[in-house]
Every structure is written in structure tokens, then in C-alpha cells.
Amino acid sequence: MRSASEYLDGLKDDRHVYVDGRRVEDVADHPAFAGVVRTVAELYDVASSESCMQYDHPEHGRINAAYLQPRDGDDLRRRRAAVTRWAEVSNGFVGRSPDHVGSFYAGFASAPEIFDQHRPGTGANVQRHYAEMVREDLYVTYTIIPPQNAANRPGATPDGNVSQVAVVDERDDGIVVRGAQMLGTGTAVADRLFVSCIKPLRPGEEDLAISFAIPVATPGLKLFCRRPYAVGQPSAFDYPLSSRFDEPDSMAVFDDVLVPWEDVFVLRSIDAVRDQFHRTSAHVLGNTQAQTRLSVKLKFLLGVAVSVCETNGLMTLPPVQDKLGELASLVSIVEGMVLAGESSAEADEFGVYRPGRRFLYGVMGLQSEIYPRVLHILRELSGAGVIGTASSFRDLVSEETADDMVRFLAESSDDLERRTKLFKLAWDAIGSEFAGRHHQYEMFYAGAPFIARGYAQRNYGFDEPKALAQRFLDTYALPREAAGSVS
């Protein structure tokens, strides 16, 4: 299995990543990416050294268990244990770790016939990419959302310019694509990029109906990153989350990029773009990974809340106990729905054990409400402590300020360090720019909230609740006696 050093070596290529108007020469060394690169490297070290992350595959050898195509309940449990362990490295704050798109690939490759139905030979492309990912332990990310202006200018405009990424030519050696796609979370520090469109497409948009995967260093691919939150922070002590887990989001621009035929999954098929996600197990497996990660993240935030209350001596106050009880309830919902999905799993037509969609999509439909509510409660419990603290670690070590810090903010120098460390962590989770990004990210993780609730509506299965209601309705009828009588 891949080591941290092998991952780092893989980043030394000719990728075109831009921050603040300039191309980044070395993403592993640049302050915008160095922290998350070290975290991803740690993921690979954990996977290669801990047995819970490993699985002996009959065809591919020893692989990361998070990439399993689950064939029974035991496989699902192995997969959850591996996903959980990786999430614990970042406390769930690295949302697009390699196991996310890796889970989609597992679903794609389990049903190559779905791809072949629309274009013969593409099923083999999908299976080869999955095999390369698990054998080489590749970090694959995706861009599957159109740029926001694409809603007004879908496809090619009369002058040949393209907003959303689209195929503009077919050649003997592959297809040529042009345009842009979002959101590219983690792509700047990944190995490969999967490109498609999860937004429903309409007849006439066949040029947008594509799926392919290419190396991040492919000529013509440019990544324009949002402003990084790790740059300029005084220390990991002051910004422990921002400095380590700020995975870059980027717009991917394709400037007449050549995609070899062997890397094409879907070409000009609206049905195939939809089917790759929903007829295969890809969408279910990928989102199960995401909810498992979210469960770890919420447990971590609950732990921060309890630590803040203990530090401030608030644990015996009934209002505080009430808020902690609500937090515990919210965290339990996500964890319980992940386990419920696992326990209700069934094999699909391709032999893949899919977690129960009723529970998976049910909790996804609440994600945009649960995460903001958890942050709000943590804010209430933290109070002014996250603001009325040292400006940076330097206040604690400077001869000019240290004595006053201890005198007015703590009981001892050790207590000051512990309190400041905790409150800085709480602030980085609820109030920093990094925290704001995660608030937005979890609210719109599955698209706009109404889209996530749409998944819940379509996948619950209303026959059972309707039958319950009808069974009770059938126990009584319209009275046939004269008006005024009571039976």
C-alpha cells in the first residue's frame, strides 16, 4: 500500500494550480496547501500501517478497505471501520479524503454493463480506473457541479466559448473538452480528477453529458483555488483546524484538454450520466462514506462542547445539561442512521450490498439543519471565552504579557495554556473563516437543501406508511344509522 513519501513524490509534477493570481510551483511546500498535504500523507501512513484499514482482495491484492465493493454485511462493516479511522485523522474536517470518490469508483466498477449499454467499451475503462486506484492507492477527487453562470449559458455559445465543461471535438486519440466545472475540493493536492455532471441535464445538452478521469497534471487543465485559510495563521496552537485541514476548493478550467479514449466513461449520453450515479451503487456508497465522516465530525464537536463546559465549571447547570442533551441527540441521529443503513442493506442487481437508502437519504435530508444547529449550540456554550482570550500564543510566552495572562485568565500557567488551547480550537470550529467554510460546505454538501430532501422523498418508500394508514382507515366506516345516533 502507498506510503506518505510516495504520495508526496506524486505531487512533484507539472500541475497548474493558481492562488492569488500566481501559479504555485510546489503545492506540497506552499503555505496554502502544506498543512492539508501533511494530513493526506498521514492518511496514507495510517492506511499502510493499521490492519483495520487493510483488506486482502482476491484480484487486486492488499487494498484499502475503504475502497471495498461490499458483497455482504461483513464487507460493509470493514468498510465503515476504515472510513471511520481515516475520518478520525482530521476529526471529519477533510471532507474529500481519498475514500470519498474512491467509494464512487467502487460503485461505478461494480456495474460496467451500465456504461457499455450507452457506449461499448467504456465499462472496461471504468474497471481499469478502479483497479489502478486501488492498486496504486491513488487520490481521486471530482468536479461534478457546473459553474454558477452555466445556468444562464449552458453549453457552447455562438462564438464557440463554453461555460460548463463540454466536449467540443472527437479525434482518433480521444475527445477534446473545453469549459469549467466546480467545486474541485482537494483537487489541487490529488492525483487524478473525475469530471462529470450530477445536475440533471436536458435534451439538447448532450455535449455536456460526459464523464472522464485525467491526471491533475494534464496539459490544459488549470485549477483556480479560493482564498486559503491556512496562510498567515500565527501557529497550529492558535488555528489547529485551519492550519492542518484546509482542503482547497477550486474551479477547474479545461482549455481544450485532450482526454484519451481509454479515460472516457460517458460520452454525449444524458441517460448514462444519470445512470452512473444512481443505477450503480456509486451514489449510495459515496454518500455513506460522507455520513460516516460527518458522524465522526459531530462527535468531535460534541467533545469540544463538553470540554468547554467542564473547563468553565458549567456541567451541573440545568440549562447547560439541556443543551448538551440536545447535542447528544443530534449526534446520535447521524450515527444511528449510518448504522441503520448498514443493518438494512440489501444486495443490488450487481451483487453489491447497498446500505438502506431510506436511512442514508433521510439523514442527508437533515444535514443542512443538523450541522448549523450543532454549531449554534457550541457557540452558546462557549460564550465569550472564545473571544476574550490571548491574541496568539505569543501572549503566553512573552515576558511582557505572560504574567497578566495568567493572573486574569487562568489559575496557573498550565491552566492558561490548557484553556487557551481549548478556546482557540472552539473558535476555529465555530468562528474562523475556516469554520464558516465548513458551515457552508455541510449545508450544501449534497446540493441545495431541497435537493437533499428530494433524495429522501424519492428513496423512503411510501408503500409501508401508506399501508399503515390504510389499515387503520379500514377498521371503521361511514355510519349508516339515522343522523344523531351514536354507535
Residue pairs with C-beta under 8 A, 6 or more apart in sequence:
1 44
1 47
1 48
1 54
1 62
1 63
1 64
1 137
2 44
2 47
2 48
2 136
2 137
3 44
3 45
3 48
4 41
4 42
4 44
4 45
5 41
6 44
6 137
7 40
7 41
7 44
7 137
7 139
8 28
8 37
8 41
10 191
11 26
11 27
11 28
11 37
11 189
12 26
12 28
13 215
13 216
13 217
14 217
14 219
15 27
15 188
15 216
15 217
15 221
15 223
16 23
16 217
16 221
16 222
16 223
17 23
17 24
17 27
17 188
17 223
17 225
17 248
17 250
18 24
18 222
18 223
18 224
18 225
19 30
19 32
19 225
19 227
19 228
20 227
24 30
24 32
24 33
24 188
27 33
27 37
27 188
27 189
28 34
28 37
28 189
31 228
31 230
31 231
31 232
32 225
32 228
32 230
32 231
32 246
32 248
33 188
33 189
33 228
33 230
33 248
34 230
35 230
35 242
35 243
35 244
35 245
35 246
36 94
36 186
36 189
36 230
36 244
36 245
36 246
36 247
36 248
37 189
38 244
39 89
39 90
39 94
39 244
39 245
40 94
40 97
40 98
40 139
40 189
42 89
43 86
43 89
43 94
43 97
43 98
44 137
46 53
46 85
46 86
46 89
47 53
47 54
47 64
47 66
47 82
47 86
47 137
50 85
52 65
52 81
52 82
52 85
53 64
53 65
53 66
53 82
53 85
53 86
54 62
54 63
54 64
54 65
55 62
55 63
55 64
55 65
55 68
55 78
55 82
56 62
57 63
57 134
59 131
60 131
60 134
60 135
61 135
63 134
63 135
63 137
64 82
64 98
64 99
64 102
64 134
64 137
65 78
65 79
65 81
65 82
66 79
66 82
66 83
66 86
66 98
66 99
66 102
66 103
66 289
67 99
67 102
67 103
67 105
67 106
67 133
67 134
68 75
68 78
68 79
68 82
68 106
69 75
69 106
69 107
69 109
69 110
69 281
69 352
70 76
70 78
70 79
70 285
70 345
70 352
70 353
71 347
71 351
71 352
71 353
72 353
73 342
73 345
73 353
75 353
76 342
76 345
76 353
76 355
77 342
80 288
80 292
80 338
80 342
82 99
83 99
83 289
83 292
83 293
84 292
84 295
84 296
86 97
86 99
87 94
87 97
87 292
87 293
87 295
87 296
87 297
88 296
90 97
90 244
90 245
91 241
91 245
91 296
91 297
91 300
92 293
92 294
92 295
92 296
92 297
92 298
92 300
93 241
93 245
93 297
93 438
94 186
94 245
94 247
95 185
95 247
95 290
95 293
95 441
95 445
96 141
96 185
96 186
96 247
97 186
97 293
98 137
98 138
98 139
98 140
98 190
99 289
100 141
100 286
100 289
100 290
100 293
101 140
101 141
101 142
101 194
101 286
102 133
102 134
102 140
103 282
103 285
103 286
103 288
103 289
104 142
104 194
104 277
104 282
104 283
104 285
104 286
105 126
105 129
105 130
105 133
105 140
105 194
105 282
106 130
106 281
106 282
106 285
107 280
107 281
107 282
107 283
107 284
107 285
107 286
107 352
108 115
108 126
108 130
108 265
108 276
108 280
108 282
109 126
109 127
109 129
109 130
109 131
110 280
110 281
110 350
110 351
110 352
111 279
111 280
111 281
111 350
111 352
112 122
112 123
112 124
112 126
112 127
113 123
114 123
114 272
114 275
114 276
114 279
114 280
115 122
115 123
115 125
115 126
115 265
115 266
115 272
115 276
116 122
116 123
117 272
117 275
118 266
118 269
118 271
118 272
118 275
119 264
119 266
119 267
119 269
119 272
122 264
122 265
122 266
122 267
125 261
125 262
125 263
125 264
125 265
126 265
128 262
129 213
129 263
129 265
132 138
133 140
133 192
138 191
138 192
139 186
139 189
139 190
139 191
139 192
140 190
140 191
140 192
140 193
140 194
140 213
141 184
141 185
141 186
141 187
141 190
141 192
141 193
141 194
142 193
142 194
142 195
142 196
143 165
143 181
143 182
143 183
143 184
143 187
143 193
143 194
143 195
143 252
144 181
144 194
144 195
144 196
144 197
144 198
145 181
145 182
145 183
145 197
145 198
145 199
146 154
146 163
146 164
146 165
146 181
146 182
146 197
146 199
146 208
147 163
147 164
147 180
147 181
147 182
147 251
148 182
149 163
150 163
150 164
153 163
154 163
154 164
154 205
154 208
155 162
155 163
155 164
155 166
155 204
155 205
155 207
155 208
156 162
156 166
156 168
156 207
157 163
160 168
162 168
162 178
162 179
163 179
163 180
164 179
164 180
164 181
164 197
164 208
165 177
165 178
165 179
165 180
165 181
165 195
165 208
165 210
165 252
165 254
166 177
166 178
166 179
166 207
166 208
166 210
167 175
167 176
167 177
167 207
167 210
167 267
167 268
168 176
168 177
168 178
168 207
168 256
169 175
169 176
170 176
171 258
173 258
173 260
173 261
174 258
174 259
174 260
174 261
174 263
174 264
175 210
175 212
175 258
175 259
175 261
175 264
175 267
176 256
176 257
176 258
176 259
177 195
177 210
177 212
177 254
177 256
177 257
177 259
178 254
178 255
178 256
178 257
179 253
179 254
180 251
180 252
180 253
180 254
181 195
181 197
181 251
181 252
181 254
182 249
182 251
182 252
183 249
183 250
183 251
184 193
184 223
184 248
184 249
184 250
184 251
184 252
185 247
185 248
185 249
185 250
185 441
186 247
186 248
187 193
187 216
187 223
187 248
187 250
187 252
188 216
188 223
188 225
188 248
188 250
189 247
189 248
190 216
191 215
191 216
192 213
192 214
192 215
192 216
193 213
193 214
193 215
193 216
193 221
193 252
194 211
194 212
194 213
195 210
195 211
195 212
195 213
195 214
195 252
195 254
196 210
196 211
196 212
196 265
196 266
196 273
196 276
197 208
197 209
197 210
197 273
198 277
198 447
200 274
201 208
201 209
201 270
201 273
201 274
202 270
203 270
205 270
206 268
206 269
206 270
207 268
209 266
209 267
209 268
209 269
209 270
209 272
209 273
210 264
210 266
210 267
210 268
210 273
211 264
211 265
211 266
211 272
211 273
211 276
212 259
212 263
212 264
212 265
212 266
213 263
213 265
214 221
214 257
214 259
214 263
216 223
218 257
218 258
219 257
219 258
220 254
220 255
220 256
220 257
220 258
221 252
221 253
221 254
221 255
221 257
222 252
222 253
222 255
223 250
223 251
223 252
223 253
224 250
224 251
224 253
225 248
225 249
225 250
226 248
226 249
226 250
228 246
228 248
229 239
229 242
229 246
229 432
229 433
229 434
229 437
230 239
230 242
230 243
230 244
230 246
233 239
233 242
233 243
234 392
234 393
234 394
235 243
235 392
235 393
236 243
236 244
237 393
237 420
237 421
237 424
238 392
238 393
238 424
239 424
239 428
239 432
239 434
240 424
240 425
240 428
241 425
241 428
241 429
241 432
241 434
241 435
242 428
242 432
242 433
242 434
245 434
246 434
249 437
265 276
266 272
266 273
266 276
276 282
277 283
280 350
281 348
281 350
281 352
281 354
284 354
284 355
284 357
284 360
285 352
285 354
287 360
287 361
287 364
287 446
288 338
288 341
288 355
288 360
290 445
291 334
291 337
291 338
291 341
291 360
291 363
291 364
291 367
292 338
294 334
294 367
294 371
294 442
295 331
295 334
295 335
295 338
298 330
298 331
298 334
298 335
298 370
298 371
298 374
299 331
299 335
301 327
301 331
301 374
301 375
301 378
301 429
302 324
302 327
302 328
302 331
302 374
304 378
304 422
304 425
304 426
304 429
305 323
305 324
305 327
305 377
305 378
305 381
305 382
306 315
306 324
307 422
308 378
308 381
308 382
308 385
308 422
308 423
308 426
309 315
309 320
309 324
309 381
311 418
311 419
311 422
312 383
312 385
314 320
314 381
315 321
320 381
323 377
323 380
323 381
324 381
326 373
326 377
327 374
327 377
327 378
330 370
330 373
330 374
331 374
333 363
333 366
333 370
334 363
334 370
337 359
337 360
337 362
337 363
338 355
338 359
338 360
338 363
340 356
340 359
341 355
341 356
341 357
341 358
341 359
341 360
342 355
342 356
343 356
344 355
344 356
344 358
344 359
345 353
345 354
345 355
345 356
346 353
346 354
346 356
347 353
347 354
348 354
357 459
358 459
358 460
358 461
360 459
361 452
361 455
361 456
361 458
361 459
361 460
362 456
362 460
363 370
364 445
364 446
364 452
364 455
364 456
365 449
365 452
365 453
365 455
365 456
365 457
367 442
367 443
367 445
367 446
367 452
368 442
368 443
368 444
368 449
368 452
369 449
371 439
371 442
371 443
372 439
372 442
372 443
375 429
375 430
375 435
375 439
378 426
378 429
378 430
379 430
379 431
382 423
382 426
382 427
382 430
385 419
385 423
385 426
386 423
386 424
386 426
386 427
386 430
386 431
387 427
388 409
389 409
389 419
389 420
389 423
389 424
389 427
390 396
390 401
390 405
390 409
390 420
393 420
394 401
395 401
395 402
395 405
396 402
396 405
396 413
396 416
396 417
396 420
402 413
405 416
406 412
406 413
406 416
409 416
409 419
409 420
410 416
410 419
410 420
427 435
428 434
428 435
429 435
429 438
443 449
445 452
446 452
446 455
479 485
479 487
481 487
